[in-house]
């Protein structure tokens, strides 16, 4: 393998790592939002004695959690 090929390979691996880190950061952010919404949907009605309207928010939280999983499927191979 020539030096040019090796340099191009290292550049591709670095670009894949950079892309993967951005995808993981986005998935973590989406999942954190899902967790916050889920926690609010559970805790808020208990604290405020408000009518339980949390089922819709729980569904939103689950949707965001699954979106985070979809984002993680977009990871690139670093080989």
Secondary structure, DSSP 8 states (H G I E B T S, - for coil): --HHHHHHHHHHHHHHHHHHHHHHHHHHHHHHHHHHHHHHHHHHHHHHT----HHHHHHHHHHHHHHHHHHHTT-----
